[in-house]
Amino acid sequence: MSQQSYLIDTNILIGLEDYHAVEASYARFHALASAHKVDIYVHEAAKDDIARDKDVERRQISISKIAKYRTLKKQRGLIEAELATAYGPLRKPNDVVDATLLHALESGASDFLVTQDKGLHERARKRSLDLARRVLFVGDATELLIQTYEPKKVPIRHVAEVEAHEINHKDRFFDSLRDGYPKFDQWWREKCVKQHRSCWVVYDDGQLAGLIVRKDETANDTDAITPAERILKICTFKVAPERRGVKLGELLLKQVLWFAQTNGYDLAYLTTYEDQVSLMDLLEYYGFQNAGSNSNGEYIYERGFSSTALVPRDDVSSFDLARENYPRFVLDQATEGFGIPIKEAYHDTLFPDLWRPRQPDLFSGASRAETITRPGNTIRKVYLCQAQSNLGPPGSILFFYKGVSKDPPSQAITALGILESMTLAQTTKELMQITGGRSVYSEDDLDNWARKAKAGRPVKVINFLLVAYIDPPVSKDKLETMGVINGHPQQSIYKLRHHLIASLVSRSNLHFEI
């Protein structure tokens, strides 16, 4: 397999090389890259960025430590006007550096760009989805290195609901909260324990890995800015730094979104500090907006909810409407739908929540999430196949059909997703770059797909949002009765008529109108 290479932004360089303690996620990324001899580059433009640092001592230290990394030189003759045309307005010197990094990435000088700069992620998204998938937060880059070079099964734990008094608040998980809020212990005791606040927790190997503390509020008792009657406040949203490479933030947010949708809340909100860029990026992707700041200088991120049918708009794609209003999506006469056959091994990789382990999960039955949707570690997923048929436009509805299987469910439609994009890939490197930000595929997996592609059939890379599992799954016999299957089940992607799309969606236990 072609070795991965990573270009790191200035904020990652400083995070790794500053004289302050290195964050766990930064250290893990660097350790994995070193262990697997993965190239890490610093762009020559980073020197320009560091040269503007007004802290003289820090500037000298940062410049001296650039030498330990391989340097990408600037492209000769590249002018700012070209960068602005490709990557948007360059109003500040930092903007020029950002555009230069994206140009180097897009030109193939590295496979991925690692940055905690939310603006740089947004600039990449405006350029193209394919480029945006190659711009990673440090936690995502760490996850990709683990998945590629240290493939192993990550046990999926359901999000368990507990009361605050059941949690050991002296756990080191809470140390950073105490550092940032000296009165944390008092707040936990008086507000959380005594008021019996409900929490969502994720444990891994017996250690607390993720936590949400929630609170119900009303229009007369809230810090939210947008007027609403029934309000869900997320008081605490935290993932252990050493666990940030396994998408627990997305798992917990999925719990919030489904809970708010199912239980009829009008608004959900939480506060963030300005340095929580990866959290803000995740929130904004799923429709939260910065509504202002509170007296502590925290940003207030809010998102509204409704049970009414989502109406198409001319100025926003059906896919963007779906992600901003997740789990709601558009279904009208123009919406296309497709059945996607999937083999058991790939199904278990893509939808591990549906895998029925021989040993019961420690949290089996402990989570109310099971009455909504069994949570997996991601909403955004990617599936590889070599089906000859094509898919429709972004926003199309996908129904995944699990073929003959030794473990249940077998020969049934199990999951519903919303198409983001479909891209063709021929080589391992193309597959690595396209699937990188959401990869569930190991190095061997991608190599095997690339070998298949050499036979003349490119690999289809299907990016989609997982909306819901269909429970119970729609069996082969029922699908035949409905007219989805005629005789033998289809072996390739197939298009569904509108009335069949509507009928399958109606079986998906959704808590909103379609």
C-alpha positions in Angstrom: 0.0 0.0 0.0 1.2 3.5 -0.7 2.4 5.0 2.5 0.2 7.8 3.9 1.6 11.3 4.3 0.3 14.1 6.5 0.8 17.9 6.2 0.4 19.6 9.6 -0.9 23.1 10.1 0.9 25.6 12.3 -1.5 25.0 15.2 -0.6 21.3 15.2 3.1 22.0 15.1 2.8 24.3 18.1 0.6 21.8 19.9 3.3 19.2 19.4 6.4 21.3 20.0 5.4 24.0 22.4 7.0 23.9 25.9 3.6 23.3 27.5 2.3 19.8 28.1 1.3 18.0 24.9 -2.4 17.1 24.6 -3.1 13.3 24.6 -4.6 13.4 21.1 -1.5 15.3 19.7 0.9 12.9 21.3 -1.0 9.8 20.1 -1.0 11.1 16.5 2.7 11.8 16.6 3.5 8.5 18.3 1.5 6.5 15.7 3.0 8.3 12.8 6.5 7.7 14.1 5.9 4.0 14.9 4.6 3.3 11.4 7.1 5.6 9.6 4.4 7.8 8.2 5.7 11.0 6.7 4.8 14.3 8.5 5.4 17.5 6.6 5.5 21.1 7.6 4.9 23.6 4.7 7.5 26.3 4.1 4.6 28.8 4.5 4.3 27.8 8.1 7.5 29.7 8.7 5.7 32.8 7.5 2.9 32.1 9.9 5.3 31.5 12.9 7.3 34.6 12.0 4.3 36.7 12.8 4.1 35.4 16.4 4.6 38.4 18.7 5.9 36.1 21.5 9.6 36.2 20.6 10.7 33.3 22.8 7.9 31.0 21.4 8.6 32.1 17.9 12.3 31.2 18.2 11.5 27.8 19.7 8.9 27.0 17.1 11.2 27.9 14.2 14.0 25.9 15.6 11.8 22.8 15.8 10.5 22.9 12.3 13.8 21.4 11.2 12.8 18.0 12.7 10.1 17.6 10.1 10.3 17.3 6.4 9.5 20.5 4.6 7.2 21.1 1.6 8.6 23.9 -0.4 6.4 26.6 -1.9 5.4 26.1 -5.6 7.3 28.5 -7.7 5.3 31.1 -9.5 2.2 30.5 -7.4 0.5 33.9 -6.9 -2.2 35.0 -4.4 -4.7 35.8 -7.1 -4.7 32.1 -8.2 -5.1 31.0 -4.6 -8.0 33.4 -4.0 -9.8 32.2 -7.1 -9.5 28.6 -6.0 -9.9 28.9 -2.2 -11.8 32.1 -1.5 -10.9 35.6 -0.3 -7.5 36.1 1.3 -8.0 39.1 3.6 -5.2 38.3 6.0 -1.7 36.8 5.8 -3.0 33.7 7.7 -5.6 33.3 4.9 -2.7 33.1 2.3 -1.0 30.4 4.4 -4.3 28.4 4.6 -4.9 28.6 0.9 -1.3 27.5 0.2 -1.7 24.5 2.4 -4.9 23.5 0.6 -3.2 24.0 -2.7 -0.4 21.7 -1.7 -2.9 19.1 -0.5 -5.0 19.3 -3.7 -1.9 19.1 -5.9 -1.0 15.7 -4.3 2.0 16.8 -2.2 0.4 15.1 0.8 -2.5 12.8 1.4 -4.1 14.6 4.3 -3.9 18.0 6.1 -4.2 18.0 9.9 -5.5 21.2 11.4 -7.6 22.4 14.3 -8.5 25.6 12.4 -12.2 25.5 11.8 -12.0 28.2 9.2 -9.6 26.1 7.2 -12.0 23.1 7.3 -14.8 25.5 6.0 -12.6 26.8 3.2 -11.9 23.2 2.1 -15.6 22.3 2.1 -16.4 25.3 -0.1 -13.8 24.1 -2.5 -15.0 20.5 -2.8 -16.3 17.6 -0.7 -13.4 15.4 -1.8 -10.9 18.0 -0.6 -12.8 18.5 2.7 -12.6 14.8 3.4 -8.8 15.0 3.3 -8.7 17.9 5.9 -8.7 16.2 9.3 -8.9 17.3 12.9 -6.1 15.6 15.0 -8.5 13.1 16.5 -9.7 12.0 13.1 -6.1 11.7 11.9 -5.3 9.6 14.9 -8.3 7.3 14.2 -7.2 6.9 10.6 -3.7 5.9 11.6 -5.1 3.3 14.0 -7.5 1.9 11.5 -5.0 1.7 8.7 -1.9 0.4 10.5 -3.3 -1.2 13.7 -6.6 -2.8 12.5 -8.6 -4.3 15.3 -12.2 -4.5 16.3 -13.3 -1.6 18.4 -16.0 -2.8 20.8 -19.2 -0.8 20.4 -20.8 0.2 23.7 -24.3 1.5 23.8 -24.8 4.9 25.4 -26.1 4.1 28.9 -28.4 6.4 30.8 -27.6 7.0 34.4 -28.1 9.6 37.2 -25.3 11.8 38.2 -24.8 10.1 41.6 -24.0 6.8 39.9 -20.8 8.3 38.4 -17.6 8.6 40.3 -16.9 12.3 39.9 -13.3 11.8 41.3 -12.4 9.9 38.2 -9.5 11.4 36.3 -11.9 11.9 33.4 -13.1 15.1 35.3 -9.6 16.6 35.9 -9.7 19.0 33.0 -13.2 20.2 34.0 -11.8 21.0 37.5 -8.9 22.8 35.9 -11.2 25.0 33.9 -13.8 25.4 36.6 -12.5 25.4 40.2 -16.1 25.1 41.6 -16.7 21.9 39.6 -17.0 19.6 42.6 -19.5 22.0 44.3 -21.5 22.3 41.0 -21.6 18.5 40.6 -22.8 17.9 44.1 -25.4 20.7 44.3 -26.7 20.8 40.7 -26.1 17.3 39.4 -26.3 14.9 42.3 -28.9 16.6 44.5 -31.1 17.4 41.5 -30.7 13.8 40.2 -29.8 15.0 36.7 -29.8 12.5 33.9 -26.6 11.7 32.1 -25.5 9.7 29.1 -22.2 7.8 29.6 -19.9 5.7 27.4 -17.5 3.3 29.1 -14.6 1.5 27.4 -12.8 -1.3 29.3 -14.4 -0.1 32.5 -13.1 3.5 32.1 -15.4 6.5 31.6 -14.8 7.6 28.0 -17.6 10.0 27.2 -20.2 12.0 29.2 -23.2 14.2 28.6 -25.2 15.8 31.5 -28.6 17.1 30.4 -31.3 19.3 31.8 -34.8 20.2 30.9 -35.6 23.9 30.6 -38.5 26.1 29.7 -38.9 29.5 28.0 -39.0 31.1 31.5 -35.9 29.4 32.8 -33.1 29.1 30.3 -29.9 30.7 29.0 -30.9 29.9 25.4 -31.2 32.9 23.1 -33.8 31.6 20.6 -37.3 31.6 22.0 -38.7 28.1 22.6 -41.0 26.3 24.9 -39.5 22.9 25.5 -35.7 23.1 25.7 -32.9 20.5 26.2 -29.8 21.9 27.7 -26.5 20.0 27.4 -24.8 21.1 30.5 -21.6 19.0 29.9 -20.4 17.4 26.7 -17.0 15.7 27.2 -14.9 12.9 25.6 -11.8 11.7 27.3 -8.8 13.2 25.3 -7.3 9.7 24.8 -10.6 8.5 23.3 -11.1 11.2 20.7 -10.0 9.0 17.9 -13.0 6.7 17.9 -15.8 9.2 17.1 -17.4 9.2 20.6 -18.3 12.8 20.1 -20.4 11.9 17.1 -21.9 8.9 19.0 -22.9 11.2 21.9 -24.3 13.9 19.6 -26.3 11.2 17.8 -27.9 10.4 21.1 -28.7 14.0 21.7 -30.3 14.5 18.3 -32.4 11.4 18.4 -33.5 12.0 22.0 -34.5 15.6 21.2 -36.3 14.6 18.1 -38.2 11.6 19.6 -39.2 13.5 22.8 -40.6 16.6 21.1 -38.1 19.2 22.2 -38.3 22.6 20.4 -34.6 23.5 20.9 -31.4 21.9 22.1 -28.3 24.0 23.1 -24.9 23.8 24.7 -22.0 26.2 25.3 -18.4 25.9 24.0 -15.2 27.7 24.5 -13.4 29.2 21.4 -10.7 26.6 21.4 -13.1 23.7 21.1 -12.9 23.9 17.3 -13.6 20.2 16.5 -16.7 20.2 18.7 -18.0 23.4 17.0 -17.3 22.0 13.6 -19.3 18.8 14.5 -22.2 20.8 15.9 -22.3 23.1 12.8 -22.3 20.1 10.5 -25.5 18.9 12.1 -27.3 22.2 12.1 -26.3 23.9 15.3 -25.7 27.6 15.0 -23.7 30.1 17.1 -26.5 32.2 18.5 -24.2 34.5 20.6 -22.1 34.4 23.8 -22.9 34.2 27.5 -21.4 36.2 30.3 -18.5 33.8 30.6 -17.4 34.3 27.0 -18.7 30.9 25.9 -20.4 30.5 22.6 -24.0 29.4 22.7 -24.8 26.8 20.0 -28.4 26.1 19.4 -30.5 23.9 17.1 -34.3 23.8 16.6 -36.4 20.6 16.2 -39.7 19.9 14.6 -41.8 16.8 13.9 -43.3 18.2 10.7 -42.2 17.0 7.2 -39.0 18.5 5.9 -39.8 20.6 2.8 -37.4 20.8 -0.2 -35.8 24.1 -0.9 -34.3 25.4 -4.1 -31.3 27.0 -2.5 -30.2 24.0 -0.4 -29.6 20.4 -1.5 -31.7 17.6 -0.1 -28.6 16.2 1.4 -27.6 19.4 3.2 -31.2 19.7 4.5 -30.9 16.1 5.9 -27.6 16.7 7.7 -28.7 20.1 9.1 -32.0 18.6 10.3 -30.8 15.1 11.2 -32.5 12.7 11.6 -35.2 14.2 9.5 -34.9 14.1 5.7 -36.8 15.0 2.5 -39.1 12.5 0.9 -41.3 13.8 -1.9 -42.2 12.7 -5.4 -38.8 13.8 -6.7 -36.8 11.8 -4.1 -35.1 8.8 -5.5 -34.5 5.6 -3.6 -32.1 2.6 -4.1 -31.6 -0.8 -2.7 -28.0 -1.8 -2.0 -27.1 -5.4 -1.4 -24.3 -6.0 1.1 -22.5 -9.1 2.2 -22.5 -10.1 5.8 -18.8 -9.3 6.5 -19.1 -5.8 5.1 -22.5 -5.3 6.8 -20.9 -6.2 10.2 -18.1 -3.7 9.6 -20.4 -0.9 8.5 -23.2 -1.5 11.0 -21.5 -3.1 14.0 -24.5 -2.2 16.2 -26.6 -4.9 14.4 -24.0 -7.6 14.9 -25.3 -10.1 17.4 -22.2 -11.0 19.6 -22.2 -14.4 21.3 -21.3 -12.6 24.5 -23.9 -10.0 25.5 -22.9 -6.4 25.6 -22.3 -5.0 29.1 -24.8 -2.3 28.4 -27.4 -4.4 26.6 -30.8 -3.3 27.7 -29.4 -0.4 29.7 -30.0 2.3 27.2 -33.1 4.1 26.2 -31.4 4.7 22.9 -32.4 1.2 22.0 -36.0 2.4 21.7 -34.9 5.2 19.3 -32.0 3.7 17.3 -29.1 1.6 18.3 -26.2 4.0 18.3 -23.0 3.4 16.4 -19.9 5.4 16.6 -20.6 7.4 13.5 -23.5 8.9 11.6 -21.3 9.6 8.5 -20.3 6.4 6.9 -18.6 5.2 3.7 -19.3 2.0 1.8 -17.2 0.4 -1.0 -18.7 -1.8 -3.8 -18.2 -2.6 -7.5 -21.9 -2.6 -8.5 -22.4 -1.6 -12.1 -25.5 0.4 -11.5 -25.3 4.1 -10.5 -27.0 6.0 -7.8 -29.1 9.2 -7.9 -28.4 12.7 -6.7 -27.3 13.7 -3.1 -30.3 13.3 -0.8 -31.4 10.0 -2.4 -32.6 7.4 0.1 -30.5 4.2 0.5 -31.9 0.9 1.8 -29.2 -1.7 2.7 -30.1 -5.3 2.1 -28.0 -7.9 4.1 -27.6 -11.0 2.1 -27.5 -14.7 3.2 -25.8 -14.7 6.7 -24.9 -17.1 9.3 -25.9 -14.6 12.0 -29.3 -12.8 12.0 -30.6 -10.8 10.4 -30.3 -12.7 7.1 -31.7 -11.7 3.7 -33.4 -8.5 5.0 -33.3 -4.8 4.6 -31.8 -3.5 7.8 -30.7 0.1 7.5 -31.8 3.4 5.9 -29.3 6.1 4.8 -29.2 9.4 2.9 -26.7 9.6 0.0 -24.1 12.3 0.2 -22.0 11.4 -2.8 -20.6 8.6 -4.9 -17.0 8.7 -6.2 -15.1 6.3 -8.4 -11.6 5.1 -7.4 -9.0 3.0 -9.2 -6.0 2.8 -6.9 -5.2 2.2 -3.3 -4.1 5.8 -2.9 -7.4 7.1 -4.3 -9.3 4.9 -1.9 -7.2 5.9 1.0 -7.7 9.6 0.3 -11.5 9.4 -0.4 -12.4 7.2 2.5 -9.8 8.7 5.0 -12.0 10.8 7.2 -14.6 8.0 7.6 -12.6 4.9 7.0 -13.6 1.6 8.5 -11.3 -0.2 6.1 -7.8 -1.5 7.0 -4.7 -1.4 4.8 -5.4 -4.9 3.6 -9.0 -4.1 2.8 -8.1 -1.2 0.6 -5.4 -3.2 -1.1 -7.9 -5.9 -1.9 -10.3 -3.4 -3.4 -7.6 -1.8 -5.5 -6.6 -5.2 -6.9 -10.3 -5.8 -7.9 -10.3 -2.3 -9.6 -7.4 -3.3 -11.8 -9.6 -5.8 -13.5 -11.4 -2.9 -15.2 -14.2 -2.2 -12.7 -13.6 0.9 -10.6 -14.6 0.9 -7.0 -17.7 3.0 -6.0 -17.1 5.0 -2.9 -20.5 5.7 -1.4 -20.7 8.4 1.3 -23.9 8.6 3.3 -25.6 9.4 6.6 -26.9 6.5 8.6 -30.4 7.6 9.6 -32.0 4.6 11.2 -32.0 0.8 11.5 -35.3 -0.7 10.4 -36.5 -2.7 13.3 -37.6 -5.4 12.8 -35.7 -5.8 9.5 -37.9 -6.3 6.4 -37.4 -10.0 5.5 -37.0 -11.4 2.0 -40.5 -12.9 2.1 -42.0 -9.5 3.0 -40.0 -7.8 0.4 -41.3 -10.3 -2.2 -44.9 -9.6 -1.0 -44.3 -5.8 -1.3 -42.8 -6.2 -4.8 -39.3 -5.0 -3.9 -37.9 -8.4 -4.8 -39.1 -10.4 -7.7 -37.8 -13.9 -7.6 -34.1 -13.9 -6.6 -32.8 -10.9 -4.6 -30.9 -8.4 -6.7 -27.1 -8.7 -6.7 -26.5 -5.1 -7.7 -27.7 -1.6 -6.8 -31.3 -1.2 -7.9 -33.7 1.7 -8.1 -37.1 1.6 -6.2 -40.4 3.1 -7.3 -41.8 5.9 -5.2 -44.5 3.9 -3.4 -41.9 1.2 -2.4 -39.7 4.0 -1.0 -42.5 5.3 1.1 -43.6 1.9 2.3 -40.0 1.0 3.5 -39.6 4.4 5.2 -42.8 3.8 7.1 -41.2 0.7 8.6 -38.3 2.7 10.0 -39.7 3.8 13.3 -39.1 7.5 12.6 -40.5 10.1 15.0 -41.3 12.8 12.4 -43.7 13.2 9.5 -42.6 12.3 6.0 
